[in-house]
Amino acid sequence: MGLREEYDEKGYCVARSAIDASLAGEMVNHVHWLMERHPDTRPERLGHSLLVDDPFMHRLVTDERLVDVAEQFLGPNVAMFAAHYIAKKPHKGQAVQWHQDGSYWPLEPMEVATLWVAGTDSVVDNGCMRVLPGTQNVRLRKQSEMVELDREKFVLGVGIHPDEIDDEDAVDLELMAGDVSIHNPTIIHGSNANASDRWRVGLTLRYIPTSTHVTNPDHESILCRGHIDSSVANAYATTPTWVQGDHMPFQGAEDWA
């Protein structure tokens, strides 16, 4: 069964060894580099505003291997709408409450594929992602239908009330560094806190076709492949220039200088 067929049936799928160990390692280095520069930001909340003008992030999200995966779900004209590191410290990494991605996103239509890229191994004891199979077919909740949860314990500000969730059939999506999971914007998913003595570094990349409208006019996407749709009023980030001392060194950085 191919990735697309598995995704359509289950609401998620996994591409093993989608990127190499070297690039996965650079993702981990990038998290620690960002933490040094933004010490007041938790590593679970290294979001798009910190990444959209970063040369390494542009190099990563336009990597042919990742865009090849995204194209299977979106077609030939691909943009990256939003990126977000969710990195969990040993013993202190927060849980991610049960939620549906599409509840938070200003997209019309909700045509999007999330690639969850593992920078480190992501397994049960360090808080891997968990999904509820079949929930890709349920109604997408509005934010007004969700509840506020303790931001000291959970990454997101609001989520589905725990009493509404039966997690008996939850599937743990265990990934090795370099693996990528792909999931539907409606499937209910979350993750537990990191109870281990090692980091869990993951990066969510929300790819869209360029025909999807980002309804927040101030939000900049990154064009990854193909052409911008001139009939859709989306904003796109300018390709940044790598400057030694200002940006993290990475393999091939000189090509961005």
N, C-alpha and C positions, 0 to 999 in steps of 0.2 A: 504494500500500500504506500502510495506517495505521500509527501507532506500535505498537499492540499486535500487529498481524499481523507486522510486521518484527521485533519483540522475540521473539515466539514462534518465528519461523523462525531467527533468527541469534543470539539470546541477548543482543542489545543493539540500541539504536536511538538516534537523535539528534533532538532537537527544536531546530530552529534559531531563534535570536532569541527564546528563551522568556522572558527578562527584558530590560529596556531597559538601555542603556549607563549610565544614572545609578545604577541599583541595583547593577550589576556593579562600578561604580567605588566605591560605598560598601562593597562586600565587600572590595576591596583596601585601602581606608582602615581597615577594621575589623581586618584582619590587622596592619597597622602599629601601630594603636592597642593591640592585644593584645600585640604584641612589646615595646612600651615598658613595659608593666606586668608582663610576665613575661619579663624578659631572659634568664633561664636556660633557657627552653623554646625548642627549635628551631621555626622556623615551619612545618615539616612535621608538627609534633605538637601543634597547637592543637586539642585534643580536646574532647569533649562536656562534661567537668566544668568547663571554662572558659566554655562557651557556653550551658548550659542555663538559667542565670539572667540572661542578658544580654538587655536589651530589643530591641536590634537583631536578634539572632538570632531571637527570637520573631516580630518583624515580618517577617523574611525567610522563615522556614520556613512561615509561614501566608499568604504571598503567594498570592493567588488563582490566579495563572498557574502557579506551581509545584504547588500542590495539585490544580489541574485536571489536570495531567499525571499526578500520582501516582494520582488517582482512576481513571484509565483502567486501571490495573493492579491496584488494591486494592479498589475499591468506594467507597461514599459515606462511610464512617466511617474517617477517616485520622488517624494519629498519626505524629509524627516520633520514632523510637526513638533515633537518635544522629546527631550532627553532628560533622564533623572537617574543619578546614582542612588541606590539604596544599599549603603554599606553598613554592616552591623559589627560593632566592636565585640571582641570576646567578652562574654558574660554580661555585657551591657547593651547589646544591640536590641533595638525595639522591635516589637511585633508590628505587623501590618494587619489592620482589622479587615474583616470580610467586606468586600466591596466589588462593584462593577466599574471598570475603567471609564466606560462611556458616560457615567453619571457626572464626571468632572470636566469633560472636554467640550470646548466650543466649536464643534465640527458639524457641518451640514453638507452632505449626509454623513452618518456615522460609519464611514467606510475607512477602516484603519486596521492595521495589523501591528500588534505589539511584539517586538523581538526582545526577549529578556536574555541578556548576554552575561554569562557567568565568567567573572574575572578570577574567582577562586572556586574551588569545589563548593557546591551548595547542596547540603544534605540535611537529614532530619535534625541532627543535634545542633547545627549552627543556623537553623531557621530558614530552610528552603521554602520556596513557594508551594502552596497547597491549592488545589482547585476542586470545585464541586462539579463533576461531570454531568452533563445534561442541562446545566443552568444557562448555557449559551442560547437556549430556546425560550427563556423566561423573559418577562417584560423588563425593560431597562428602567430602574428606579430614578426618580428625580432627587436632587440634593435635598429638597424640602421634605422628602420622605425618610431621610436618614437621621441619625442621632449624633450629637457631639460626644466624643470619647476623650479620655485622659491623654493629652499630648505628651505626658511624661512616659506613658507606656506604649502608645501607638503612634505610628508615623503620620498618618493622615488625620486631618482635623475632624472629619465626619465619616461615618460608615454605616453599614447595616447593623441594626441592633442584634446583639448575640442571641437573643431569645428567638429570632426569626430564622436561625441557622441550625440545621441538623448536619453536623460534620461527620456522621458515622461513615459515610461513603467517600470522604475526602481522599484525594490522591496526592501523595507527596511527589513533587516533581524534582527528583534528585538529579543534579547536573554536575559534570566535571568541568574544570576550567576550560573554556573554549567552546563548550556546548551552548546552544541557543534554544530556548523554548519560544513558541509562537502561540499567542492566545487571542481569543475573540474578545471584543470590547464589552460583551454582555456577560461572559462567564463570571460567576462569583468565585473570587479567590482571595487569598491572604497569606500570612506566614506567621510563624511563632517567633518568639524572642530567641536570640542567640544564647544558648546555654553552654556553649563549648569554649575551649581555650584558644580558638583561632578565628580569624576574620571570615566574614561572608560578604563578598563584594559582588553586587549585581548591577547591571545597567539596563534600564528600560528605554528602548528606542521605539517611539510611536511613529511608524511610517504611514503615509497617506498617498493616494494618487493626487496629482496636482489639480485634478478636477474637484477635489473636496475643498469646501470653503471653510477657512478658519475665521469664525465670526468676530473674534477679538482683533480689531484692526491694528493694534500695536504689537501683536505677537509675530515674531519673525521665524519662519521655517528655514530649512536648508534644502536646496535643490540637490538631489543625489544622482538622478539619472533622467535622461529624456528632456522634455520641454515643459516650460511653464505654460499653464492654460491661461491665455490672455483674457478669457471671459470670466475668470474668477479673481476677485480682488484680494489676493493674499500678498503678504509682505514676505520678502526673502532677505536673509542675512547676506552681507557681502563676505566673500571669502577672505578670511583674515590672513595677515602676514605674520609669520613666525619671527619673533625678535628674541635673540639670546638674552637671558636675564629676566625677560618679561614673561616668557612662556616656558612650560616644561619641555626639556629636550626629549625627543623621541626619534626612533629610527625613521629616516627619511625627512626629518624636519627641515633640512636644507632645501628641499623641493618646495617648501612653503615660505621660504625667506624672500 
